């Protein structure tokens, strides 16, 4: 049995800066055929999502969460 990708991965601290995409820049590289590349615009914002596992609050018996440090405390 495999485990989920979130299993025991470090979680950001609330308010810690994280990089997110905020649109893109157009026309940075214009080509002769009329096309152009668009480049992601990356900004830093404070992390504001919850860090405790929300999945195991509803799915307490999921064996793929077994042994994860982020598993809900009331999960079996």
N, C-alpha and C positions, 0 to 999 in steps of 0.2 A: 504494500500500500504506500502511495506517495503522500507527501505532506503539502500543504499550501505554501505559496511563495512568501507569505507574510510570517511564516513560522519562525519565531525567535529573532526576527530582524529588529535592529534598534529602531526606536521611534523618536521622531523629533520632539524637542521640548516646546511646550506652548510658548509662543512669542519669539522663538528662535528664527532668524532669517532663513528663508528658503528661496531658491530660484524658480520662477515660473515664467511661462511664455505669456507675453502681453501683445499679441498681434505679430506683425512682421513688417519689415522694411521692403518696399517694392522698388525695383529699378536700380538696385545697387550695381548689378552687372548687366548692362544692355548689350545684346548681341546684334550682329548685322541682319539676322533674319527677322528682327522685330520682337523677339522674345526677351525676357529678362528673368533673372533669378530673384526669389524672395528669400530674405534671411530672417530667421526668428528674432524677435525683439524680446530679450530676457530682462526681467526686473526682479528685485528682491522684495519679498513681502514677509510680514511676521506669520509664522505658522499658527493657525487658529483652529485646526480640527481636533477632535477628541483623540486621545492616544490609547485609552483602554480598548480592548477588543469588544466590538459590538456584536460580532457574529455569534460568539458562544453564549450570549445572553438568551438567544432564541434557539440555538442548536447545541444544547449542552452535551449531547451524546455523540457528536461527530468525532470519529476515531482519528481523523486527520489533524485534529487540534490537540491530540494527546501529548502531554509533555511541554507544550508551549508556555513560555513565561508570561505571555500576554493574555492567556485564557482567562475568562471571567472567573473571579474568585468563587462564586457560587456554583460554577460548573462542576459536574462530577468528574 
